[in-house]
Amino acid sequence: QQQVKQSPQSLIVQKGGISIINCAYENTAFDYFPWYQQFPGKGPALLIAIRPDVSEKKEGRFTISFNKSAKQFSLHIMDSQPGDSATYFCAASHNYGQNFVFGPGTRLSVLP
Amino acid sequence: DAGITQSPRHKVTETGTPVTLRCHQTENHRYMYWYRQDPGHGLRLIHYSYGVKDTDKGEVSDGYSVSRSKTEDFLLTLESATSSQTSVYFCAILAGEGNEQFFGPGTRLTVL
């Protein structure tokens, strides 16, 4: 019940296209859903996060869509750029400071 | 990088030897975490600390111990390293008003 499922495992998108990564969870106690971006040889970096009281959050080209009833959330990258090529992780947590669970990651490649 | 450093950045050791990894932060954050990252598994929590001398186990704590004698330092020890502990280890801190984790640059550990 602590698991977070993530798909697809890998994704190839043309420059200018939309990249979509999906995550699903089971534990309804989760109340914080971040996305991380990781470049090779670097630590994950917080990209954007959402709480279940809103259905969408947008920051620049990055948008999180959240469906509480379906227990799913997704990351949309609009106008994808080669510089967005990285591994993306979704995560979920509940209780401040505790209970962090990460998805297995999606490797995104944006072709020029 | 939220003022987080990890040392060493790379280490090769032999099975059965003890190994200690260090995480150092400069901003007095209360929560600190140790994760391991392996292909297909995302990030898995090993141990975390919620204050000096206050620690708790994570999902994959077997074979690992931690210590936190000062706010700024969180040590991860492999008492007797095994090849299954070959991984990339990330330290993280909790910052901000939400459940926002920030990661260090990682330590690549190889156990031969």
Interface residues (C-beta under 8 A of the other chain):
Chain A: Q2 Q6 Y32 P34 Y36 G41 K42 G43 P44 A45 L46 A49 R51 F89 A91 S93 Y96 G97 Q98 F100 F102 G103 P104 G105
Chain B: D1 R30 Y31 Y33 G40 H41 G42 L43 R44 L45 Y48 Y50 E59 F90 A92 L94 G98 N99 E100 Q101 F102 F103 G104 P105 G106
